[in-house]
Protein backbone atom coordinates (compact mmCIF):
# COMPACT_ATOMS: atom_id res chain seq x y z
CA UNK A 1 0.00 0.00 0.00
CA UNK A 2 2.84 2.36 0.88
CA UNK A 3 4.50 1.58 -2.45
CA UNK A 4 1.31 2.44 -4.37
CA UNK A 5 0.97 5.75 -2.51
CA UNK A 6 4.57 6.66 -3.33
CA UNK A 7 4.07 5.79 -6.99
CA UNK A 8 0.87 7.86 -7.20
CA UNK A 9 2.48 10.86 -5.52
CA UNK A 10 5.55 10.55 -7.74
CA UNK A 11 3.37 10.62 -10.85
CA UNK A 12 1.52 13.66 -9.47
CA UNK A 13 4.80 15.47 -8.79
CA UNK A 14 6.07 14.75 -12.29
CA UNK A 15 2.76 15.89 -13.78
CA UNK A 16 2.96 19.15 -11.84
CA UNK A 17 6.54 19.75 -12.85
CA UNK A 18 5.65 19.16 -16.49
CA UNK A 19 2.59 21.43 -16.42
CA UNK A 20 3.01 24.04 -19.12
CA UNK A 21 2.46 27.59 -17.93
CA UNK A 22 0.54 29.17 -20.76
CA UNK A 23 0.57 32.91 -21.35
CA UNK A 24 -2.37 32.64 -23.70
CA UNK A 25 -5.49 34.24 -22.23
CA UNK A 26 -7.84 31.87 -24.07
CA UNK A 27 -6.22 28.82 -22.39
CA UNK A 28 -6.71 30.19 -18.87
CA UNK A 29 -10.02 29.71 -17.12
CA UNK A 30 -11.90 32.72 -15.89
CA UNK A 31 -10.24 33.97 -12.70
CA UNK A 32 -12.06 33.26 -9.46
CA UNK A 33 -12.57 36.18 -7.08
CA UNK A 34 -11.56 33.90 -4.19
CA UNK A 35 -8.16 34.98 -2.85
CA UNK A 36 -5.29 32.54 -2.58
CA UNK A 37 -1.74 32.73 -1.23
CA UNK A 38 -0.21 30.01 -3.40
CA UNK A 39 -0.16 28.67 -6.95
CA UNK A 40 -3.05 26.56 -8.22
CA UNK A 41 -3.27 24.13 -11.12
CA UNK A 42 -5.43 25.16 -14.07
CA UNK A 43 -7.89 22.38 -13.22
CA UNK A 44 -8.14 23.69 -9.64
CA UNK A 45 -8.74 27.23 -10.92
CA UNK A 46 -11.56 25.92 -13.13
CA UNK A 47 -13.05 24.12 -10.14
CA UNK A 48 -12.95 27.27 -8.00
CA UNK A 49 -14.68 29.31 -10.71
CA UNK A 50 -17.42 26.68 -11.10
CA UNK A 51 -17.83 26.39 -7.31
CA UNK A 52 -18.02 30.16 -6.90
CA UNK A 53 -20.63 30.36 -9.66
CA UNK A 54 -22.82 27.73 -7.95
CA UNK A 55 -22.41 29.28 -4.51
CA UNK A 56 -23.24 32.80 -5.69
CA UNK A 57 -25.54 34.36 -3.13
CA UNK A 58 -25.62 31.19 -0.99
CA UNK A 59 -24.04 30.47 2.35
CA UNK A 60 -20.96 28.25 2.24
CA UNK A 61 -22.33 26.46 5.28
CA UNK A 62 -24.60 23.56 4.29
CA UNK A 63 -23.91 24.23 0.59
CA UNK A 64 -25.03 21.36 -1.66
CA UNK A 65 -23.22 21.22 -5.03
CA UNK A 66 -25.08 20.21 -8.18
CA UNK A 67 -24.74 16.70 -9.62
CA UNK A 68 -22.90 18.25 -12.57
CA UNK A 69 -20.26 19.79 -10.28
CA UNK A 70 -20.00 16.61 -8.19
CA UNK A 71 -19.44 14.44 -11.25
CA UNK A 72 -17.06 16.79 -13.06
CA UNK A 73 -14.75 17.40 -10.11
CA UNK A 74 -15.06 14.18 -8.08
CA UNK A 75 -16.61 15.82 -5.06
CA UNK A 76 -17.31 13.22 -2.38
CA UNK A 77 -19.80 13.28 0.48
CA UNK A 78 -18.07 12.12 3.66
CA UNK A 79 -20.07 11.99 6.90
CA UNK A 80 -22.65 14.38 5.45
CA UNK A 81 -20.03 16.92 4.32
CA UNK A 82 -18.95 17.56 0.74
CA UNK A 83 -15.18 17.26 0.21
CA UNK A 84 -12.58 17.52 -2.51
CA UNK A 85 -9.22 15.78 -2.38
CA UNK A 86 -5.87 16.78 -3.78
CA UNK A 87 -2.31 17.46 -2.80
CA UNK A 88 -0.29 20.41 -1.59
CA UNK A 89 3.35 21.27 -2.02
CA UNK A 90 4.58 22.68 1.30
CA UNK A 91 7.49 24.85 2.41
CA UNK A 92 9.39 25.37 5.67
CA UNK A 93 6.68 27.56 7.25
CA UNK A 94 3.99 24.85 6.85
CA UNK A 95 2.16 23.89 10.03
CA UNK A 96 -0.29 21.00 9.88
CA UNK A 97 -2.34 22.45 12.75
CA UNK A 98 -3.53 25.26 10.46
CA UNK A 99 -5.19 22.61 8.31
CA UNK A 100 -6.62 20.55 11.14
CA UNK A 101 -8.18 23.69 12.66
CA UNK A 102 -10.19 23.99 9.42
CA UNK A 103 -11.25 20.32 9.55
CA UNK A 104 -8.91 19.51 6.66
CA UNK A 105 -7.55 15.99 6.76
CA UNK A 106 -3.96 15.31 5.78
CA UNK A 107 -2.74 12.00 4.52
CA UNK A 108 0.35 10.61 2.91
CA UNK A 109 3.45 12.78 2.70
CA UNK A 110 6.40 12.26 0.41
CA UNK A 111 9.13 14.86 0.69
CA UNK A 112 7.29 18.19 0.48
CA UNK A 113 4.05 16.80 -1.03
CA UNK A 114 1.07 16.09 1.25
CA UNK A 115 -2.33 14.68 0.29
CA UNK A 116 -5.35 16.56 1.67
CA UNK A 117 -9.12 16.20 1.93
CA UNK A 118 -10.82 19.59 2.16
CA UNK A 119 -14.44 20.33 2.99
CA UNK A 120 -16.11 22.70 0.56
CA UNK A 121 -17.06 24.84 3.57
CA UNK A 122 -13.39 25.47 4.38
CA UNK A 123 -11.96 25.88 0.86
CA UNK A 124 -11.87 29.70 1.01
CA UNK A 125 -9.99 29.72 4.34
CA UNK A 126 -7.68 26.94 3.12
CA UNK A 127 -6.55 29.10 0.19
CA UNK A 128 -5.19 31.70 2.63
CA UNK A 129 -2.95 29.38 4.67
CA UNK A 130 0.78 30.12 4.84
CA UNK A 131 3.34 27.40 4.27
CA UNK A 132 1.87 26.08 1.02
CA UNK A 133 3.43 26.73 -2.39
CA UNK A 134 1.01 24.84 -4.64
CA UNK A 135 -2.36 23.08 -4.59
CA UNK A 136 -3.95 20.73 -7.09
CA UNK A 137 -7.25 18.89 -6.75
CA UNK A 138 -7.47 15.30 -7.87
CA UNK A 139 -8.87 14.69 -11.32
CA UNK A 140 -11.53 12.13 -11.98
CA UNK A 141 -10.10 9.00 -13.55
CA UNK A 142 -12.16 6.54 -15.56
CA UNK A 143 -10.77 3.05 -16.20
CA UNK A 144 -10.36 2.08 -19.84
CA UNK A 145 -12.29 -0.97 -20.98
C-alpha positions as CSV (number, residue, x, y, z in Angstrom):
1,X,0.0,0.0,0.0
2,X,2.8,2.4,0.9
3,X,4.5,1.6,-2.5
4,X,1.3,2.4,-4.4
5,X,1.0,5.7,-2.5
6,X,4.6,6.7,-3.3
7,X,4.1,5.8,-7.0
8,X,0.9,7.9,-7.2
9,X,2.5,10.9,-5.5
10,X,5.5,10.5,-7.7
11,X,3.4,10.6,-10.9
12,X,1.5,13.7,-9.5
13,X,4.8,15.5,-8.8
14,X,6.1,14.7,-12.3
15,X,2.8,15.9,-13.8
16,X,3.0,19.1,-11.8
17,X,6.5,19.8,-12.9
18,X,5.6,19.2,-16.5
19,X,2.6,21.4,-16.4
20,X,3.0,24.0,-19.1
21,X,2.5,27.6,-17.9
22,X,0.5,29.2,-20.8
23,X,0.6,32.9,-21.3
24,X,-2.4,32.6,-23.7
25,X,-5.5,34.2,-22.2
26,X,-7.8,31.9,-24.1
27,X,-6.2,28.8,-22.4
28,X,-6.7,30.2,-18.9
29,X,-10.0,29.7,-17.1
30,X,-11.9,32.7,-15.9
31,X,-10.2,34.0,-12.7
32,X,-12.1,33.3,-9.5
33,X,-12.6,36.2,-7.1
34,X,-11.6,33.9,-4.2
35,X,-8.2,35.0,-2.9
36,X,-5.3,32.5,-2.6
37,X,-1.7,32.7,-1.2
38,X,-0.2,30.0,-3.4
39,X,-0.2,28.7,-7.0
40,X,-3.0,26.6,-8.2
41,X,-3.3,24.1,-11.1
42,X,-5.4,25.2,-14.1
43,X,-7.9,22.4,-13.2
44,X,-8.1,23.7,-9.6
45,X,-8.7,27.2,-10.9
46,X,-11.6,25.9,-13.1
47,X,-13.1,24.1,-10.1
48,X,-13.0,27.3,-8.0
49,X,-14.7,29.3,-10.7
50,X,-17.4,26.7,-11.1
51,X,-17.8,26.4,-7.3
52,X,-18.0,30.2,-6.9
53,X,-20.6,30.4,-9.7
54,X,-22.8,27.7,-7.9
55,X,-22.4,29.3,-4.5
56,X,-23.2,32.8,-5.7
57,X,-25.5,34.4,-3.1
58,X,-25.6,31.2,-1.0
59,X,-24.0,30.5,2.4
60,X,-21.0,28.2,2.2
61,X,-22.3,26.5,5.3
62,X,-24.6,23.6,4.3
63,X,-23.9,24.2,0.6
64,X,-25.0,21.4,-1.7
65,X,-23.2,21.2,-5.0
66,X,-25.1,20.2,-8.2
67,X,-24.7,16.7,-9.6
68,X,-22.9,18.3,-12.6
69,X,-20.3,19.8,-10.3
70,X,-20.0,16.6,-8.2
71,X,-19.4,14.4,-11.2
72,X,-17.1,16.8,-13.1
73,X,-14.7,17.4,-10.1
74,X,-15.1,14.2,-8.1
75,X,-16.6,15.8,-5.1
76,X,-17.3,13.2,-2.4
77,X,-19.8,13.3,0.5
78,X,-18.1,12.1,3.7
79,X,-20.1,12.0,6.9
80,X,-22.6,14.4,5.5
81,X,-20.0,16.9,4.3
82,X,-18.9,17.6,0.7
83,X,-15.2,17.3,0.2
84,X,-12.6,17.5,-2.5
85,X,-9.2,15.8,-2.4
86,X,-5.9,16.8,-3.8
87,X,-2.3,17.5,-2.8
88,X,-0.3,20.4,-1.6
89,X,3.4,21.3,-2.0
90,X,4.6,22.7,1.3
91,X,7.5,24.9,2.4
92,X,9.4,25.4,5.7
93,X,6.7,27.6,7.2
94,X,4.0,24.9,6.8
95,X,2.2,23.9,10.0
96,X,-0.3,21.0,9.9
97,X,-2.3,22.4,12.8
98,X,-3.5,25.3,10.5
99,X,-5.2,22.6,8.3
100,X,-6.6,20.5,11.1
101,X,-8.2,23.7,12.7
102,X,-10.2,24.0,9.4
103,X,-11.3,20.3,9.6
104,X,-8.9,19.5,6.7
105,X,-7.6,16.0,6.8
106,X,-4.0,15.3,5.8
107,X,-2.7,12.0,4.5
108,X,0.4,10.6,2.9
109,X,3.4,12.8,2.7
110,X,6.4,12.3,0.4
111,X,9.1,14.9,0.7
112,X,7.3,18.2,0.5
113,X,4.1,16.8,-1.0
114,X,1.1,16.1,1.2
115,X,-2.3,14.7,0.3
116,X,-5.4,16.6,1.7
117,X,-9.1,16.2,1.9
118,X,-10.8,19.6,2.2
119,X,-14.4,20.3,3.0
120,X,-16.1,22.7,0.6
121,X,-17.1,24.8,3.6
122,X,-13.4,25.5,4.4
123,X,-12.0,25.9,0.9
124,X,-11.9,29.7,1.0
125,X,-10.0,29.7,4.3
126,X,-7.7,26.9,3.1
127,X,-6.5,29.1,0.2
128,X,-5.2,31.7,2.6
129,X,-3.0,29.4,4.7
130,X,0.8,30.1,4.8
131,X,3.3,27.4,4.3
132,X,1.9,26.1,1.0
133,X,3.4,26.7,-2.4
134,X,1.0,24.8,-4.6
135,X,-2.4,23.1,-4.6
136,X,-4.0,20.7,-7.1
137,X,-7.2,18.9,-6.8
138,X,-7.5,15.3,-7.9
139,X,-8.9,14.7,-11.3
140,X,-11.5,12.1,-12.0
141,X,-10.1,9.0,-13.6
142,X,-12.2,6.5,-15.6
143,X,-10.8,3.1,-16.2
144,X,-10.4,2.1,-19.8
145,X,-12.3,-1.0,-21.0
